[in-house]
Amino acid sequence: MKGLLLHRRVGGLWIASCVFFVLCCGRAVAADTVSRGNSAMLTGKVSDASGLSVEGAMVFIYSSPAVRQSADFMSAPTEKDGIYRLLLPPGRYWAVARLKKSIGFGPLMPGDKHSGEPVEVDLAMEKEVTLDFTVVDLKEAMNLREKTREVAVRLTGRIVDGKGTPLAGVYAVAGRREKVSGVPEYLSAWSDADGRYTLYVTKGKYHLGSAAAFPPGETYVAGPAVTVDGDKAGMDIVRDVRKGR
């Protein structure tokens, strides 16, 4: 018998309860504190971009696609095998995996890993659903297409709308081409409440822009090209939603 830790947000507080389950013919069956007839099992593995198991990652469960807020449920941290298990009430959810330096919900920072946009999953009563995640380091994700030994330089600034209003929870993106498809070459963590971002790139010429989703998708169009030859501050990015940026 193994222990399963279930975290749930109740009245703004996280409540942890230990739920025990037994493996029967390869199937996880809920017991003890959660009624078998009123629950569903979500399980899977969290891996990195190389396919290796990730220890310490957590899976966050939301009742809507809006994942830049406190989660409705969250798993216990994964162990060395990268496996997570969650007993949940049947329903429709959106799930993401993250490996954060800090505990629980909060802005993604350089060094944190995440799985990108939320994955929709439908959980039926007394059913088990397997959902695997791949998490990527935000700084490592800067350049998945080509590896480089060049020293990264830092760009800082704000992401604002057309009226100059700061935008929080938005990614700064840099690419050598104006049109971006799939995972961008360089990606920041979420902008903070003042719209401020930090983006690491190597020296060169880039199109700077922003994206509300990860990956941005084929509709993303970056801004004018700029030459980066060292650390630069005050590199504000105007997000024009009419152009899909």
C-alpha positions in Angstrom: 0.0 0.0 0.0 1.3 3.5 -0.9 0.3 6.9 0.3 -1.2 9.6 -2.0 -1.1 13.2 -1.0 -4.0 15.3 -2.3 -3.9 19.1 -1.9 -7.0 21.2 -2.3 -7.7 24.9 -2.0 -10.4 25.6 0.5 -11.3 29.1 1.4 -7.9 30.4 0.2 -6.0 27.8 2.2 -4.3 24.6 1.0 -5.6 21.5 2.8 -3.5 18.3 2.5 -5.0 14.9 3.1 -3.4 11.5 2.9 -5.3 9.1 0.7 -4.3 5.5 0.4 -4.7 3.3 -2.6 -3.8 -0.2 -3.6 -2.7 -1.5 -6.9 -5.0 -4.2 -8.3 -4.2 -5.6 -11.7 -2.2 -2.5 -12.6 -5.2 -0.2 -11.7 -5.1 2.3 -8.9 -8.2 2.0 -6.7 -9.1 4.8 -4.3 -9.8 4.0 -0.7 -10.0 5.4 2.8 -10.7 9.2 2.8 -12.0 9.4 -0.8 -15.0 7.3 -1.8 -14.2 5.0 -4.7 -17.5 5.7 -6.3 -17.1 9.5 -6.2 -13.6 9.9 -7.5 -11.4 9.5 -10.6 -7.6 9.0 -10.9 -5.3 11.2 -12.9 -1.7 9.8 -13.1 1.3 10.1 -15.4 4.9 11.0 -15.6 6.8 14.3 -15.7 9.9 14.3 -17.9 12.3 16.9 -19.2 13.1 17.8 -22.8 15.6 14.9 -22.9 13.0 12.4 -21.7 14.5 12.0 -18.2 12.2 11.8 -15.2 11.8 15.0 -13.2 11.9 15.0 -9.4 10.1 17.7 -7.4 7.6 18.7 -10.1 4.0 19.3 -9.2 0.8 19.0 -11.4 -1.7 21.8 -11.0 -5.3 21.3 -11.8 -7.8 24.0 -12.7 -11.5 24.1 -13.4 -10.9 26.5 -16.3 -8.2 27.3 -18.8 -7.2 30.3 -16.7 -4.0 29.0 -15.1 -2.4 32.2 -14.0 -4.1 32.0 -10.6 -4.3 29.6 -7.6 -5.0 26.0 -8.7 -8.1 24.1 -7.5 -6.0 21.0 -6.9 -2.3 20.2 -6.9 -0.3 17.0 -6.6 2.5 16.2 -4.2 6.0 16.7 -5.7 7.1 13.9 -7.9 9.8 11.6 -6.7 12.8 10.3 -8.7 10.6 8.3 -11.1 8.7 11.5 -12.1 5.4 9.8 -11.4 2.4 11.8 -10.0 -1.1 10.6 -8.9 -4.1 12.6 -8.1 -7.6 11.5 -6.9 -10.1 14.1 -8.1 -13.9 14.5 -8.3 -15.1 13.5 -11.7 -15.3 16.5 -14.1 -13.6 18.6 -16.8 -10.2 20.1 -15.9 -7.1 21.8 -17.3 -3.7 20.6 -16.1 -0.2 21.9 -16.2 3.1 20.6 -14.7 5.7 22.9 -13.1 9.0 22.6 -11.4 9.5 25.7 -9.4 12.2 26.9 -7.0 9.5 28.3 -4.8 6.6 26.3 -3.3 3.1 26.5 -4.7 1.6 29.0 -7.1 3.5 32.1 -8.2 5.0 33.7 -11.3 7.4 31.6 -13.3 10.9 32.7 -13.0 14.2 32.0 -14.8 15.3 28.5 -13.8 11.7 27.3 -13.3 10.4 24.6 -15.6 6.8 24.3 -17.0 4.8 22.3 -19.5 3.4 25.2 -21.5 -0.3 25.7 -22.1 -2.9 23.7 -20.0 -4.0 20.3 -21.2 -7.8 19.7 -21.1 -8.8 16.4 -19.5 -12.2 14.8 -18.8 -12.3 12.5 -15.7 -15.1 10.1 -15.4 -16.2 8.4 -12.1 -14.1 5.3 -11.1 -11.8 5.8 -14.2 -8.1 6.3 -14.4 -6.6 8.7 -17.0 -2.9 8.8 -17.8 -1.5 12.2 -18.8 2.3 12.7 -19.2 4.0 16.1 -19.2 7.3 17.5 -20.5 8.6 20.5 -18.6 11.2 22.9 -20.1 13.5 25.3 -18.3 12.6 28.8 -19.3 16.2 29.7 -19.8 17.0 26.5 -21.6 13.9 27.0 -23.7 15.5 30.1 -25.2 17.1 28.0 -27.9 15.8 24.5 -28.4 16.5 24.4 -32.1 20.3 25.1 -31.9 22.7 24.7 -29.0 25.2 27.4 -28.5 28.2 28.1 -26.1 27.8 31.9 -26.4 27.3 33.8 -23.2 23.8 35.0 -22.8 23.0 38.7 -22.4 20.1 40.2 -20.6 17.3 42.3 -21.9 14.9 44.0 -19.5 11.9 46.3 -20.0 8.1 46.4 -19.8 5.4 44.8 -21.8 2.5 47.3 -22.4 -0.6 47.7 -24.5 -1.1 50.3 -27.1 -2.1 52.8 -24.4 1.0 52.2 -22.3 -0.8 50.1 -19.7 1.5 47.5 -18.1 0.5 43.9 -19.0 1.1 41.1 -16.4 1.4 37.4 -17.0 2.7 37.8 -20.6 5.8 36.3 -22.2 8.5 38.4 -23.9 9.7 36.6 -27.0 12.7 37.1 -29.3 13.4 35.4 -32.6 15.6 35.9 -35.6 12.6 35.7 -37.9 9.6 38.0 -37.8 7.1 35.1 -37.9 7.2 32.5 -35.1 5.8 29.0 -35.2 5.9 26.5 -32.3 8.4 27.0 -29.5 10.2 30.4 -29.9 14.0 30.7 -29.9 14.0 32.9 -26.7 11.3 33.2 -24.1 11.0 35.1 -20.8 9.2 34.2 -17.6 5.8 35.9 -17.1 5.9 39.7 -16.8 5.2 40.9 -13.3 2.4 43.2 -12.1 4.2 46.2 -13.6 4.7 44.5 -16.9 8.4 44.0 -16.3 10.2 41.1 -18.0 13.7 39.7 -18.1 14.8 37.9 -21.3 18.1 36.2 -21.9 19.5 36.0 -25.5 22.8 35.7 -27.2 24.3 38.5 -29.2 22.7 39.1 -32.6 19.7 40.7 -34.4 16.2 39.8 -33.1 12.6 40.6 -33.5 11.1 41.3 -30.1 7.5 40.7 -29.2 5.2 39.2 -26.7 2.8 36.3 -26.4 0.0 35.4 -24.0 0.3 31.6 -24.6 3.1 29.1 -24.7 4.0 28.2 -27.4 2.8 31.4 -29.1 1.4 29.6 -32.2 1.6 30.4 -35.9 -0.4 33.7 -35.6 2.4 35.4 -33.6 4.1 38.3 -35.4 7.1 40.0 -33.7 8.1 43.6 -33.8 10.9 45.4 -35.6 14.4 43.9 -35.6 16.9 45.2 -33.0 20.6 44.5 -32.7 21.7 43.1 -29.3 25.4 43.4 -28.5 25.2 43.4 -24.7 22.9 43.8 -21.8 20.1 46.3 -22.5 17.6 47.9 -20.2 14.4 49.8 -21.1 13.5 47.5 -24.0 9.8 48.1 -23.8 7.5 45.9 -25.9 4.2 47.2 -27.1 1.7 44.3 -27.4 -0.7 44.9 -30.3 -3.4 42.3 -29.9 -5.0 43.3 -33.3 -1.9 41.9 -35.0 -1.9 38.7 -32.9 1.1 39.7 -30.9 
